[in-house]
Amino acid sequence: MTFPLPVLSLGARNVCELLFIFGLITYLNFVSVPNDYHKSKVLVPEVEPQTNFNHVVFGLLGSEKALHDRKHYIESWWRPNVTRGVFYLDKAPTGDLMPWSDASPPFRVSDDLTKFLQETKARRPKNIRMVHGIMELVRDMRDANLRWVVMGDDDSIFFVENIIDILGGFDHRKYYYIGGRSEFIMANYWYSFNQGFGGAGFILSYPLAKALASDMENCLRRYAQFFTSDTMTMSCIADIGVNLSPHKGFHQIDLHGDLSGFLSSHPKSPLLSLHHLGTVKPIFPGMDTHQSIRHLMEAATADQSRMLQQTICYHRQSNWSLSISWGYSAHIYEQIMPRSHLQRPLETFKPWKARPSRPLYMFDTRLLSNNSCYEPHVFFFEKVDKVSMGIFTTYSRARTRGLPPCSLTSQYKPDLISQITVVSPPTKRKEKDRCECCDVVGVGGTGTSVEVKLRECGLNEVIA
């Protein structure tokens, strides 16, 4: 019950008595209220769990015909009973695809869109199926815990731990469309600089995916004459009021030829995906494409956070610059070269389609040279050993450089180096705003090996 406050005359009561009575009434009012009322006012903030594998679902699209060759791509990164998702095929698998492997995601046959395609007279029916797959995934994977939807092709390699880590920095309750542009500048010009190229994969926050799914058929009717599924997806998302949030870790690989220069100077962003590896030369010498992918994933299994991350350091005594692309390659240059120069990829590759004039790419490049002081000695990832004290990656020379020394007077002979060992901390990288630093801690007594140790850079450290 509530006790009414009495009407008192200040002239009839001493001020102290008035204060006492007022305090007593306040106390009685408080204790008369049920305990549950006070408990309900004590709000304990709910701590939301960090984004993890359970919060992310993959939607992969491919054809049954191509899968006989491409299943090796998927099985290289898919983690049974850990990663979640569905593989949508144009028809039920046959032949050597059956029985279906537990190393692949569960499959479903895409919805039959024959009637819809006849109504819309779609320019490219395959594109309609791929965009419609977003709606099918949202329908088939209803789960209150889902936060993110990742869409990709069957010939893409995903680095799932890195994807989980970068998504932890976004608010999954908002609308996000995250993806990467093409490396070939004209592909962006032809289609859009504001679209995520879907072969490399793109990510939708779950609320955006649901909004997109709810109006999917109307949107596909609006854009049925578009040439690519990526442009359709971008347009449907733009109609909701959302634009692309670009991320440099997605790689469409709209390139041809030798990809080593590109992979040896990865931008300072976690590696998220690699697409079109079947259209370039195998990324490791002496291996075919499937062997190369499995070999790359050996390093990724040890530490995804450092995959392809470029670290540059110097050996002043020999006047060498060393550039490490973790898990892929190591370069020795016979002179001190600034980081800003070494961060530009060597143009070992060619554009997706021939073009008579520059610019060709969406990034800076360095042209190959026959100058001994500018051309690197190249070593490729050979093996990885993970122990309690650190991760040891070994890089071996694939071939002789075939050029004379940069300096005839130097006592150090890089042509004799056959192996580089890189020691990195056993824990994954936490700092994403800056590259790591490294020290050359040993040049072998026989002159055939080099050891490099990675570390976090000092607060104000400048290495030049």
N, C-alpha and C positions, 0 to 999 in steps of 0.2 A: 504494500500500500504506500501511498505518497502522503506525507504530512504537509498540510498547508502552512505557509509562512504567516504568522500572526501580525496584525497591524498594531504597531507599538508607537507610543509617543516618546520622542527623545527627551522630552521634559520629564517624563515619569520614570524613566529607566536610566540608570547609569550606563555610560557607553560600554564599559567592560561587561556589564550584565548582558547588554544587547549582543555583543560579539559572542559571548558564551552560548546564548540561546541559539543564535544563528548557526554556530558550528555544530551544536547538538542536533539540530534539525537536519543539517546537511549529512551528518553521519548516519542518522536513522533512515534518511532517504536512500543512501547508498547500500546499507546492509539489507534493506527490505527487498532489493532487486535480486532476482534469481541469479545464482552463480553462473549459469550458462550464458547469461547476457554478457557478463564481464569476459568470459572466455572467448565469446564470439568476436570481441573487439580486439583480441590479441592476434594479429595477423602474422603468420610465419611465412616469409617469402619462399615460394616453391623454386627450388634450384633445378633448372632444366638440364638434362644430361647433354654432354658434348656430342656433336654429330658423330655417328659411327656407322658401321656397315649396315645395321638394321634400318637406318633412316634413308638409305639410297637404293634406288631400283634402276636397273639397266633395261632398256628396250633396244634390242638388236634386230636389224632387218637384213634379210639376204634371200638369195634364191637357192633352191634345192640343187640346181645344176652346178653352181659355183662352189657350193659348200663342200663338195667332194675334195676340193683342193684347199679351201679356206678354213676348214675346221681347225687346222693347226694354229692359225692366228688366234682364234678364240681360246683354245685350250692352253695357250701359252700364258694367259693372264687371268683367266677365270679361276676362282677358288671355290670348289664345291663345298656346299654347306656354309659358306661364308658370304660370298657375293649373292645378291638377289637380282632376279630379272627373268625375262622371257625372250626367247629367240623366235621371231616371227618369220616363217617361211612361206613362199608362194604356193607350195604344195607339200604333201607329206613326204618325208625322206624315204629313200629307197637304197638298194644295193649295199655298198660298204658302210653306209651311214647307219645301218641297223644291225644289231640292236643299238639303240641310242646310247651314246657314251655318257657315263656319270661325270666325266671331266668337262662336259659342255653344259650350258644352261638349259633348262627345260624348254622344249619347243612347242609352238602352236602354229597352226596354219592360219594365215591372215584371213580376215572376213572376205566373203565373196561380194565383190563390189560391181559385178557385171551390170546389174540394172542401173546403178548410179552412174557408171561410166557411159552407158548408152544415153542416159538422160542429159548428161553434161557435155558429151562429145569431147572429153578431156584430150588435150593435146598429147600428153604422155601418160598413159594409164599407170605405169610403174610409179610415177611420182605421187599420184593420188594414194596408192597403197602405202607408200612410205610415210606420208604425212598423217594419213588415217591411223597409222600404227600408234601414234601418240594417244589417241582416244582409246584404242584397244588396250593399251598398257594401263591407262588410268582405270579403265573398267575392270580389267582382270586382276589388278593388284591393289584393290581397295584395302587400305590399312591406315588406321588413325596415327600410326607412328611414322609414316612416310613424310619426308621433308623435301626430297629432291628426286628428279627424274633425269636420267642420262640416256640420250638417244645416240646410237652409233651404227656403223656398218660392220659387216661380218669380216672385213679385211683390215680392221683397225686394232691396234694394240693400246690398251688402257692401263694406266698406272694408278690403281684404285686407291692405294694408301695416300698418294698425293692428292687425289680428287677429294677424299674425305677431309684431309687437312685444310685445303683451301676453302671448302664449303663451310668449315667451322667458323670462318671469318665473315660469313654472310648471314643475314636474318632470314631464315627460311619461311617466315610468316608473310614476307613481302613478295612482290612479283619480281623475279629475276630470270633473265635470258642470257646465259653465259656461253661464249663460244669463241672460236678463233677465225681469223681471216685467212685467205689464201696467201701463199708466199709469192705467187706470180701476180704482179701488179695488174695485168690486164684481166685476170679472172675476176678480181674485185670490181674493175671498171665495167665488165660485161654484165655482171649479175648484181652486185651491190657491195659497197664498202661497209654496209651496216648489217650484214647477215653473218650468222655462224655457219661455216661450211660443215655440213653434216657428216661427211665421211670421217673427219677428225673427231666428230662428236660434239654435241652441245648439251647444255644442262638447263633444265627448267625447275624453278622452285615448284613445289607441289601445288600450292594455290594457283599459280599461273597455269600449270598443266591442266588442272581441273577446269579452269575458266576456258582454256583453249578447247578442251574436249567437249564442253557443254555446247559449243557453237560450231563444232567441227564441220558438219555437213554443209551448213550455210556458207562457211568460209571457203570450203573446197569448191562450191558452186561459183563463188565470186572469182576464184583464181584458177579455174580449171584449165585455162589456156596458157598458164605460165610454163616456161620451159624446164625449170628445175624444182625439185622438192624443197630445196633450201630457201629459194625465193618465196615459194608458197608459205612455208613455215614462218619466215620473217614477216611477211605481209599479214598473215593471220594474227601474229603476236602484236604487230604495230596497230592493228585495229582495236586491240584491247588497251592500247596506250603505253606499250612497253618497247624499249629499244635494247639493242645488244649491249651487254657489258663485256668488252673484249678481254681475252686472257691470252698471254703469249705462250702458255704451256700446251695449247692445242696445235697440232701440226697436220695440215691437210697434205703436205708434201706434193704440191703441184710443181714438181721438179723432175728432171730426168738425169740419168747418168750416175756419177760417183757422188754419193751423199756425204762423204766423210768430212769435207770442209764445213758443211752446214752443222753436222752433229758435233763437231769439235769446238764450236763456238756458240753454244746454246745461250739464249738470253737469260738474264737473272730472274728466272721464274721456275717454279716446280714443273717438271715434265709431266703432262697429263695424258697425251696420246700421240701416236704415230700412225698415219694412214698411208695408203698407196706404196707400201714397202715392196710390193710385187712389181712395181713399174720402174724401180731403180735397180742398180747393181746391188748384189748382196752387200750388206754394210760391213762385213768382216771378210778380209781376204782368205781365200782357200775354203770358203763355206758357201753353201747355197742359201737361198732366202730363208727357208725354214730353220736350218741350222743356225743362221745368224740371229734370228729372233730368239730362239731358245738360249743362245749364248748371252745375248743382251739381258735376258730375263734372269740369268744367274746372278748378275750384279744387282738387278732390281730386287731380287729376293733378299739380298744382304742389307740393302739400304736404298729405298726409293727416294728419300729426301735429297740425296746427293746425285741422283742419276742425271748425267750430262751437265752437271753444274760446273762451270768453268772457273778454275782457280789458277792464278798467275803468280809466279815468284821468280826470283833471280839468284844466280850463283855468281857473285861479283868476282871471285878469284878467276873464274874461267870466262867471264864476260858473257854468260849464257842467260837466256830467258826461257823459262819453262811454262808451258800452258797445259793444264790437266783438264780433260773432259771426263769427269768421274764415271767409271764403268764403261768407257768407250775408247778413249785414246789419250795419248800424251805426246807433246811436241817439244823438241829442243831447237831453239834458234841460237845461232852463233854470235849474237850481239844483244845488247840491252835494248829492248823495244818497249814503248809505253803500252800500258793496258788498253788505252783507247784504240790503239792499232790492232792489238791481238784479239780484241773482242769482236772484230769484224770477220765474218766467216771467209775462209779461202774459197774462191769460186771454182771448186772442183766439179760443180754440177751445171746443168743447163736448164733453161726455163721450160715450162710445161709445153709451150708451143713456140715455134721460132718467131722472133721479132727482130726487125732490122736495126732498131735503135734502142738506146736506154732511155728511161729506167726500165729494168726488167723485174726487179724484186721489191718487196715491201721492207727491205732492210739493207743496210750497207754491206758491201763485200770488198774483199781484197783479190786482185787478179794474181794468178800464178806467175812465178818469176823463175828465171834461170840464174838469178843472182844468189850466190851461196850465202850471203849475209841475210837474205830475206826468206829463203825457202827452208822449211823446217825438216828436221829428222823426225819421222813419224813412227809411233809405236801404238799397237792396238791391244785392247784388253785381252788378257790371256786367262787369268784365274782370280778367284777371290777366296780369302780365308778370313772367317770371322771368329775372333777369340775375345776373351774378357777384356784385354787391354786395348783392343782396337780392331779395325777392319783393314786387312792388307789386300790391296788390289795390285796385280802385276800386269805390266804392259810390255810387250815384246816387239822388237823391230820386225816389220813384215818384209822389207826389202831395203837394199842399199839406196842411198839418195842419188848417187851417180854424179855428184858435183864436187869440185875441189873445195878445200877448207876456206872459210871466210878469211882467216888469218893464218899465214904460213909460220908466224913466230910463236903462236900460242902453244904452251906445253900440254894443254888439254885437247884430246882427240875425240870429238863426239862421234866420229865414224866407228870408233871401237865400242861404243855403248850398245849393248844388245838388249838391256832390260832396265825398266824403271819400276820401282816399288813405291806405292803411295800408301801411307799410313794415315787413316782417318779415325776420329773418335768413335767409340762403340755405340754412342747414342746418335739418334738422327738430328739433323739440323733443326734448330729452333728459330734462329734469326733469318727472316726472309727479306729484310730491307737492305742487306749488304752481302757481298760474296765473302767466302772464307779467305783467309790468308794461308800461306804455306812457306816452309823453310826447306832448303836443300840441306839435309843433315848428313849426307854422306855420298861421296863419289868413290866407288869401290877401289881398293888398292890395285887391282889388276886393270882398272880403267874400263871395265866392261859393264858396270852397273851404277845406277843412281838411286838414292832413297830420298823421298820427299815426305814431309810430315805436314798434314793439314791442321789448322787451328783457327779459332775465332780471331778476327782482327782486333787490335787494340782500339780504344775509344777514339783517339785522334790520330791513329796510325796512317801514315802516308808512305806508300811503297812506290818508288819511281826509279 
